[in-house]
Amino acid sequence: MLKEIKKFWKRYRKNTAGVVGMAIVACLAIVALSADMIAPVDPRSLGPGSFLPPSYQHLMGADDLGRDIFSGVVYGSRISLIVGLLTAGASTIIGILIGGFSGYYGGRIDDLLMRLTEFFQVVPRFFLALVIIALFGSNIWNVILVLAILSWPMTARLFRAEVLRLRSQDFVMAARAIGCNDIRIIFGHILPNAIAPIIVNTSLQIAYAIILEASLSFLGLGDPAMMSWGVMLFNAQQFLRRAWWLATFPGTAIFLAVLGFNLLGDGLNDVLNPRLKDRKIGIQGPI
């Protein structure tokens, strides 16, 4: 296991952008996990002064109610990571289930599941999310559930393509010959050999979920009980000309988080994509 990790890191560190993305994501995770120690005050606590510019006392300034922006950005990293990870995790599970059964069984099951996938792909996801959250409430769990339900089609198509490629391989035929059931073959034999593109897609889904949550919160459909970056941008809308720091710092945090996960995904793709690996070592693979 340790040898495989060293081998992975040896290949991964050659991608400078991927290393930068991993560093950004690692810093974001550290900030989110240690928010209670890093933030000087509770992000919802009211201060004695309003619209205080960045200073030694308030590193990123204070808003109209005297709330510390730095504390809000720090705690907002926790909410953004929770939304991103849970949304990407749930959508990946749904996509693997639908893509796995669709690709493995084929026929009518494949037609039915792919038509369902295409329906979710053509539906304008952001506007549908707006409607659903407006109807059922804007708490954080509703946001995660809606985003997960609307984000699985790409994973389903990716895994279906891998299942179609692998289901006729010798190791799958051998598993059938020794009596393995379909569930064990799909998730015990095919999935481990098709996990690379799924991992890359999941990292990109995290970035996409962070953007969607921030967009919904910016329009007033975020969870008002949670201090997220999108909620901070929503609160800053009416003061953009008066206090530039209210929107600049949470906006920069969103930009860095999304950039980090996208660069991380690109780096993972370079390492895990077998076609790219073959080209780098001089093997002409199938196009």
C-alpha positions as CSV (number, residue, x, y, z in Angstrom):
1,M,0.0,0.0,0.0
2,L,2.8,2.4,0.9
3,K,4.6,1.5,-2.3
4,E,1.5,2.3,-4.3
5,I,1.1,5.7,-2.6
6,K,4.8,6.6,-3.3
7,K,4.3,5.5,-6.9
8,F,1.2,7.7,-7.2
9,W,2.9,10.7,-5.6
10,K,5.9,10.3,-7.9
11,R,3.7,10.6,-10.9
12,Y,1.4,13.3,-9.4
13,R,4.1,15.7,-8.3
14,K,5.2,16.1,-12.0
15,N,1.9,18.0,-12.6
16,T,2.6,21.5,-11.1
17,A,-1.0,22.6,-11.4
18,G,-2.2,19.5,-9.7
19,V,0.2,20.0,-6.8
20,V,-1.0,23.6,-6.4
21,G,-4.6,22.4,-6.4
22,M,-3.9,19.7,-3.8
23,A,-2.2,22.4,-1.6
24,I,-5.2,24.7,-1.9
25,V,-7.6,21.8,-1.0
26,A,-5.4,20.8,1.9
27,C,-5.3,24.3,3.3
28,L,-9.1,24.6,2.8
29,A,-9.6,21.3,4.7
30,I,-7.3,22.4,7.6
31,V,-9.1,25.7,7.9
32,A,-12.5,24.0,7.9
33,L,-11.5,21.4,10.5
34,S,-9.8,23.9,12.8
35,A,-12.3,26.8,12.3
36,D,-13.0,26.9,16.1
37,M,-9.4,27.6,16.8
38,I,-8.6,30.0,13.8
39,A,-11.7,32.2,14.0
40,P,-11.2,35.0,16.6
41,V,-15.0,35.3,17.3
42,D,-18.3,33.7,16.5
43,P,-19.2,34.8,12.9
44,R,-22.7,35.7,14.0
45,S,-21.8,37.8,17.0
46,L,-22.5,41.5,16.7
47,G,-19.7,44.0,17.2
48,P,-19.7,47.5,18.5
49,G,-18.9,49.1,15.1
50,S,-20.3,48.7,11.6
51,F,-18.5,48.8,8.2
52,L,-15.1,48.6,9.8
53,P,-12.4,48.3,7.1
54,P,-9.7,45.6,7.3
55,S,-7.4,46.2,10.2
56,Y,-5.3,44.5,12.8
57,Q,-8.4,43.9,15.0
58,H,-10.6,42.7,12.0
59,L,-8.3,41.2,9.4
60,M,-11.0,41.3,6.7
61,G,-13.2,44.0,8.1
62,A,-16.7,43.9,9.6
63,D,-20.1,44.1,8.0
64,D,-23.1,46.4,8.7
65,L,-23.9,44.6,12.0
66,G,-20.3,44.5,13.1
67,R,-19.8,40.8,12.4
68,D,-16.2,39.8,11.7
69,I,-15.7,38.9,8.0
70,F,-12.6,36.8,8.7
71,S,-14.5,34.6,11.1
72,G,-17.3,34.3,8.5
73,V,-14.9,33.2,5.8
74,V,-13.3,30.6,8.1
75,Y,-16.6,29.1,9.2
76,G,-17.9,29.4,5.6
77,S,-15.2,27.0,4.5
78,R,-16.7,24.3,6.7
79,I,-20.2,24.7,5.2
80,S,-18.8,24.8,1.6
81,L,-16.8,21.6,2.2
82,I,-19.8,19.9,3.8
83,V,-22.1,20.8,0.9
84,G,-19.4,19.9,-1.7
85,L,-18.4,16.6,-0.2
86,L,-21.9,15.4,0.7
87,T,-23.4,16.5,-2.7
88,A,-20.6,14.9,-4.7
89,G,-20.7,11.7,-2.6
90,A,-24.5,11.3,-2.9
91,S,-24.5,12.1,-6.6
92,T,-21.6,9.7,-7.2
93,I,-23.5,6.9,-5.4
94,I,-26.6,7.5,-7.5
95,G,-24.6,7.7,-10.7
96,I,-22.7,4.5,-10.0
97,L,-26.0,2.6,-9.2
98,I,-27.8,3.8,-12.4
99,G,-24.7,3.6,-14.6
100,G,-23.7,0.2,-13.3
101,F,-27.1,-1.5,-13.8
102,S,-27.6,0.3,-17.2
103,G,-24.3,-0.8,-18.6
104,Y,-24.3,-4.3,-17.2
105,Y,-27.8,-5.5,-18.1
106,G,-28.3,-3.5,-21.3
107,G,-31.5,-3.9,-23.3
108,R,-34.7,-2.4,-22.0
109,I,-33.1,-1.6,-18.6
110,D,-30.4,0.4,-20.4
111,D,-32.9,2.2,-22.6
112,L,-35.1,3.2,-19.6
113,L,-32.2,4.3,-17.4
114,M,-30.5,6.3,-20.1
115,R,-33.7,8.1,-21.1
116,L,-34.0,9.0,-17.4
117,T,-30.4,10.2,-17.4
118,E,-31.0,12.3,-20.6
119,F,-34.1,13.9,-19.0
120,F,-32.0,15.1,-16.0
121,Q,-29.3,16.3,-18.4
122,V,-31.6,18.5,-20.5
123,V,-33.5,20.0,-17.5
124,P,-32.0,23.3,-16.5
125,R,-30.6,22.2,-13.2
126,F,-30.0,25.6,-11.6
127,F,-33.5,26.9,-12.3
128,L,-35.0,23.6,-11.2
129,A,-33.0,23.8,-8.0
130,L,-34.3,27.3,-7.4
131,V,-37.9,26.2,-7.7
132,I,-37.5,23.1,-5.5
133,I,-35.7,24.9,-2.7
134,A,-38.2,27.8,-2.9
135,L,-41.0,25.3,-2.5
136,F,-39.6,23.0,0.2
137,G,-37.4,25.4,2.2
138,S,-33.8,26.6,2.1
139,N,-32.1,24.7,4.9
140,I,-28.7,23.2,4.2
141,W,-30.0,19.6,3.9
142,N,-32.6,20.5,1.3
143,V,-29.8,22.2,-0.7
144,I,-27.5,19.1,-0.5
145,L,-30.4,16.7,-1.4
146,V,-31.5,18.8,-4.4
147,L,-28.0,19.3,-5.7
148,A,-27.2,15.6,-5.4
149,I,-30.4,14.6,-7.2
150,L,-29.6,17.0,-10.1
151,S,-25.9,16.2,-10.4
152,W,-25.6,12.4,-11.0
153,P,-26.1,12.1,-14.8
154,M,-22.4,12.7,-15.7
155,T,-21.2,10.0,-13.2
156,A,-23.9,7.6,-14.5
157,R,-22.7,8.0,-18.1
158,L,-19.0,7.7,-17.2
159,F,-19.6,4.5,-15.2
160,R,-21.9,3.0,-17.8
161,A,-19.2,3.5,-20.4
162,E,-16.6,1.8,-18.2
163,V,-19.0,-1.1,-17.5
164,L,-19.7,-1.6,-21.2
165,R,-15.9,-1.8,-21.8
166,L,-15.2,-4.1,-18.9
167,R,-18.2,-6.5,-18.8
168,S,-16.7,-8.8,-21.5
169,Q,-13.2,-8.9,-20.0
170,D,-11.7,-12.2,-18.9
171,F,-11.8,-11.4,-15.2
172,V,-15.6,-10.7,-15.4
173,M,-16.2,-13.9,-17.3
174,A,-14.2,-15.8,-14.7
175,A,-16.3,-14.3,-11.9
176,R,-19.4,-15.5,-13.6
177,A,-18.0,-18.9,-14.1
178,I,-17.3,-19.4,-10.4
179,G,-20.9,-18.3,-9.6
180,C,-20.6,-14.7,-8.5
181,N,-23.9,-12.9,-8.6
182,D,-24.5,-9.7,-10.6
183,I,-24.2,-7.3,-7.7
184,R,-20.8,-8.7,-6.7
185,I,-19.6,-8.6,-10.2
186,I,-20.6,-5.0,-10.8
187,F,-19.5,-3.6,-7.4
188,G,-16.8,-6.1,-6.5
189,H,-15.0,-6.6,-9.8
190,I,-16.0,-4.0,-12.3
191,L,-16.1,-0.9,-10.0
192,P,-12.6,-1.2,-8.6
193,N,-11.3,-1.3,-12.2
194,A,-13.4,1.7,-13.3
195,I,-12.9,3.9,-10.3
196,A,-10.3,6.2,-11.8
197,P,-12.6,8.4,-13.9
198,I,-15.2,8.4,-11.1
199,I,-12.6,9.8,-8.7
200,V,-11.7,12.6,-11.1
201,N,-15.3,13.4,-11.8
202,T,-16.1,13.5,-8.1
203,S,-13.5,16.1,-7.4
204,L,-15.0,18.3,-10.2
205,Q,-18.5,17.7,-8.8
206,I,-17.3,19.1,-5.4
207,A,-16.3,22.4,-7.1
208,Y,-19.6,22.5,-9.0
209,A,-21.6,21.9,-5.9
210,I,-19.7,24.8,-4.1
211,I,-20.6,27.1,-6.9
212,L,-24.2,26.1,-7.0
213,E,-24.6,26.5,-3.2
214,A,-23.0,29.9,-3.4
215,S,-25.3,30.9,-6.3
216,L,-28.4,29.8,-4.5
217,S,-27.4,31.6,-1.3
218,F,-26.5,34.7,-3.3
219,L,-30.1,34.7,-4.5
220,G,-31.4,34.4,-0.9
221,L,-32.1,30.6,-1.0
222,G,-29.3,29.6,1.3
223,D,-29.7,28.4,4.8
224,P,-29.9,31.7,6.9
225,A,-28.8,29.8,10.0
226,M,-25.5,28.8,8.4
227,M,-22.7,31.3,7.8
228,S,-21.7,30.2,4.2
229,W,-19.8,32.2,1.6
230,G,-22.9,32.5,-0.5
231,V,-24.9,33.9,2.4
232,M,-22.1,36.4,3.1
233,L,-22.3,37.5,-0.6
234,F,-26.1,37.8,-0.3
235,N,-25.7,40.1,2.8
236,A,-23.1,42.2,1.0
237,Q,-25.2,42.9,-2.1
238,Q,-26.6,46.2,-1.0
239,F,-23.3,47.5,0.3
240,L,-21.0,46.8,-2.6
241,R,-20.1,50.4,-3.2
242,R,-19.8,51.3,0.5
243,A,-17.8,48.4,1.8
244,W,-15.8,46.5,-0.9
245,W,-14.4,44.0,1.6
246,L,-17.9,42.5,2.3
247,A,-18.0,40.7,-1.1
248,T,-14.3,40.6,-2.0
249,F,-13.1,38.1,0.7
250,P,-15.9,35.5,0.5
251,G,-15.8,35.8,-3.3
252,T,-12.1,35.2,-3.3
253,A,-12.6,32.2,-1.0
254,I,-15.1,30.7,-3.5
255,F,-12.7,31.3,-6.4
256,L,-9.8,29.6,-4.6
257,A,-11.9,26.6,-3.5
258,V,-13.3,26.0,-6.9
259,L,-9.8,26.5,-8.5
260,G,-8.2,24.1,-6.1
261,F,-10.7,21.3,-6.8
262,N,-10.5,21.8,-10.5
263,L,-6.7,21.7,-10.5
264,L,-6.8,18.7,-8.2
265,G,-9.2,17.0,-10.7
266,D,-6.9,17.8,-13.6
267,G,-3.9,16.4,-11.7
268,L,-5.7,13.2,-10.8
269,N,-6.8,12.8,-14.4
270,D,-3.2,13.0,-15.6
271,V,-2.2,10.3,-13.2
272,L,-5.2,7.9,-13.3
273,N,-6.1,8.2,-17.0
274,P,-4.5,5.2,-18.6
275,R,-4.4,6.8,-22.1
276,L,-2.5,9.8,-20.8
277,K,-0.1,7.6,-18.9
278,D,0.5,5.5,-22.0
279,R,1.3,8.5,-24.2
280,K,3.7,9.9,-21.6
281,I,5.8,6.6,-21.6
282,G,5.6,6.4,-25.4
283,I,2.9,3.8,-26.0
284,Q,0.4,4.6,-28.7
285,G,-2.9,3.7,-27.1
286,P,-6.3,3.6,-28.9
287,I,-7.9,6.9,-29.6
